[in-house]
Amino acid sequence: MSSARERAALIALLQLGRRPHREYAEAVERAGSAVTVLQDELAGNGGQASLLPEDPTPLLDRAAADVDAWHRDGLQLLTVLDDAYPENLRTVHDRPPVVFVSGSLTPEDARSIAIIGSRRASAAGLAAAAHIADTLVRAGYVVISGLAAGIDTAAHEAALHGGGRSVAVIGTGLRHSYPPQNAALQRRIAAEGAVVSQFWPDAPPTRKSFPLRNAVMSGLALGTVVVEASLRSGARVQARLALAHGRPVFLWRTLLDQPWARELAQRPGVYVIDEAAQVRQAVERLNALDALVE
C-alpha cells in the first residue's frame, strides 16, 4: 500500500490536471513515486514551464483533506502504486491512475467477465443477459457490468440472485447513481461486491465519462460479452476497446442481424456465441494458452 503522502501527491497531480491522466499513471509508475513527479511538475520539469510555487505542501494538504473526506464516506481509493490496484486493469495501456471503490474488490474479481448491451433491451435480450450471468457465476466467475438500464441491470441482478459476485463500473462519481432508478441496486452491489469509478466522487454523468467507463470495465474483465447493441452504443465502443486490450469479445448470435456486428465478427479475438457455456470454455482455453506461453 502506498503511503498517505504518495496518495495525496497523486491526487494533487490529477487536480493540477496539466497532463492527461494516462500520462500521470505512466509517469508515477516509472518514477515509483507520485511525490517525485509532483515536485518535477511544480519545478517545470514535466515539459511545461511552471507558473506554480515549487513548495508542494499546500497542494498536498488540500489533497490529503480530500482523501480523508472520501474515507469518512466509506470510499476506498486505490492508486497505481498500491498492491491492491486491480491486476487485470494494471495491464492495459489506458489504465486510470486512481480508482474509487465502494464495497471491496477481492482477488477473485480477477476472474471476471463483462456483460453489456443496450439500455432499451428487448425481452429476449434481457433473458439472454440473465442466463449468461447466471451461468458464469455458477462456474465461479464474477460478473462485471456498467449499472445502466436494460442489459447491464439484468446481468447484475441475475449474478446476485444466483449467489455470485458482481462489480459495477460507473460513469459518474460514487456519490451519484445513474440512472437514478438503479440507486438501490448500486447500494446492494456495494454491499455484496464492489462499485468502481475512476471519477471524482462528486462527478456528474457526462458524454465523455461513459466511454472512459467502458475502458475501465474492459480492463477489469477477462473478456466482454455483448448481448444487444446498436451501431452507436457504448457496448460497441467497449468491444473495440476490449480488442485493443487484447481481451476476447463475445457476440450473442442475434447481433449478427446488424452489419457492424457481422463486420466485427470477422476480426481476430471475436467469438459468436449461442450458449453462455461457450464464454467460459473460450476464456479457459485462452488462459491455458497464455500460461503455456509464459
N, C-alpha and C positions, 0 to 999 in steps of 0.2 A: 504494500500500500504506500502510495506517495505521501509525503509529509503535508501537513496543513499549509505550510508556506508554498510548497510546489503547486498544490491545488489552487491556492489563491493567485499565484503567479499566472497560471494558465487561464484562469477566469479573467484576470486583468488584461492579458493579451487579447482575448476574444472581445472584451469590452472596448479595447482600443480600436479593434477592427481595421487595422491598417493593411492587413493581407487576408486573402480567403482562408476560411477555417481549415481547409485541407492542407494548406501550406504550413499553418501553425502546427498541425498534427505531425507533419513530417519533420519540421524544424525541432520540435520538442523531443521527438523520439531520437533524432540524430544526435542532439546535444545531451540527451539523458537528463535534462533539467529545464523546466519552464522558467525558473528564476534566471538562468543564464540567457535564455532567449529574450526575456523581458528586458534585462539590462542592456543587451545588444540593441534591441529595438529602441529603447529610450536614448541610447547613445548615437543612434543613426546608423548602426551597423547592419541593418536589415535591408539596405539598398535604397532607403529613403532618408533624406535629410530630416533631422529631428527638430521639431519646434517645442518639444516637451521637456520638462525638467528631468535631469538624469537620476534623481532620487526616486526609487520605486515605492518608497514607504507609503505615500498617500494612496496610490493605486492598489497596493497590496492590502492596506487596511480596509478600503472600501470593498474589495473583492472578498476578503475574509468575512466581513459583516454579511455580505450576501450569502456566502456559503453557510454560515451559521443559521441564517433565517431559513434557508431551504431545509437544513437538517431538522430544525424545530418543527417544520411542517411535515416531517417524515419522508422527505425526498432524499434519495441516495444519489451522490454524484460520483461517477466513475470517469477517470481520465485515462488517456493512452499510456500514462506512466504507472497505472495501477495493475497489479496482477489479476484483479477481478474484472478488468475490462473484457468484454466477450471475445473469446478467441477467434470464433468464426469471423466476426466483424473486423478484428485486428488485421486479417489477411487481405482485405480489399483495399484498392488504391484510393477510394474516396471515403475512407472511414472518418467519422467526425472526431475531433479531439476530446470531446466530452459527451457523455450521455447521462440523462437523469432517469432515475428508476423509482417507480412507486411499487411497493411489493419487494420481491427479491428475485434476482437471477440466480440460477443454480448451475452446476456443471452439466446436468442432464439437458439443459437448454441448448447445448451444442448439437444435440441430436434432434433437430427441429426441421420442419417443413413449412413453408409459407403457402397458404391457400387464399387466393384473392379473386376478385371479379367485380362485376357490375353492382352498382348501388341499386339500380332498378332491375333486379333479377327476376327471372321467370320462376314459376313454381318448380319446374324441373331443375333449374339451376340451383335453387336453394336446397332441394333434396340431394342433388349431387354433392354440393359442398358439405352438407351434414354427413353424408355417407363417407366421403373421403376423410373428413376429420375424425369420425368415429373409428374408422378402420386404422388410421395412423396411431391414434392414442392407444388403441388396444394392442398395437405392435410395439409400444414403448416409445413412440415419437412425441415430441412437443409440437403443438400447432401454433404457428405464428400467423397473425393477420393484422389488418390495419384499423379495426374497430369502426369501419364505415358501415352504413346501412347495407342491406342486401347480403351478398355472398360472404363478406367479412363477418357480419353478425352471425350468420348461420354456422360458419366454421367455428367461431369462438364458442358459441352456445353448445354445439354438438360435442366439442372437445371436453368442456366442463361437465356436461351431462354424462359423458362416458367415463368420468372419473379421472380424466387426464389433465395435464397442464396446458395452459395457453398463455401466450405472450402477445400483447397488443403493442404495436408500434404506431404512434400517433403523429399527426401533422400539426399539432399545437403544443403549447407548454402543458405540463402536467396539472396545472391549476385550472385547465379548461376541459370541457367534454364536448366533442364534436363528432357526430351530431348530438345535440342536447339529449335526445331520447335514449342515447346509449350511456348516460351517466351512471345508471345503476349497474349496467354490465361492466363498465370501466372499473367501478369500485369492487365488483366481485372478482374480476381478473387480478386486480392489485392484491386482493386478499388471498387468492389461491395460486397466483402465478406472478406475473410482472407486467407493468405498463412502462414502456420505454419511450423517451423523447430526446432528440438532440437539441431542442429549442429551449430558450429561457423559460422558466416555469410560467411566466405571465404571458407568453407569446400567443397571440390570436391566430386563427387559421388565415393563410394567405394562398394566393395562386401558386407561389413558388415553393411553399413549405411541403406540399404533398408529394411532388416528385423527389424531394430530398428525403422525405419519409420512406418512399419506395426503395431508395438506395440502401437505407439502413436495414429495412426489412429483408431485402435480398441478401445483404451482407451477413445478417444474423442466421439465415437459414441455409441448410444444405442444398435446397432446391426450391423452386417455385411452381405451384400448380395454379394454372389459370382456368377457371371454370366457365365464366361468361365474361365477355368484354367487347366493347365497341372499338372502332378504329382509333378514337381519340381518348381512350380510357387510361387511367393510371395503371391499370393492370398490364396493358400493353407496354407502357413505359418500364414497368418493373421487369417484364420479360426481357426487354433489351438490356437493362442493367444487369440482370442475373447472368446473361450470356457474357457480358463484359467482365463479370466477376469470376467467370469460369465455373458457374453453377448450372446444373441442368434445369431446363424448363419443361413442364408437362402441360400439354394442352388437352382438355377434355374434348372428346371427338366431335361433339356438336359444334364446337368453334369453327370447324373446317367449312361451315356454311359461308364463312366470311373470307374474302380474298386475302386480307392481311394475314389471317391465321394460316391459310394454305401456303402462303409465301414463307412465313416464319417456320412452318413445319419442315421446310427443306433444309434448314440450317443445321449444322452440327451442334449437338447438345440439346436438341429439341425432340421431345418424345410425344407422340399422340397416344392417349390412353383411353381405355374403355372401362377399366376397373381400378379401384383405389390400390389394390394389391400391387399393381404394376409400378406405382411410385416407389413403394418400399423395396421391391425387387431391384429396380434400376439403381436406386441410391446405394443399396448394399453392394451391388456389383461394382459400381464406380468407386466406392470406398475401398473395396478389396483390391481393385486395380491400383489405386493411389498408394495403398500400403505396400504393394509389390514393388512399385517404382521407388519408393523411399528405401 
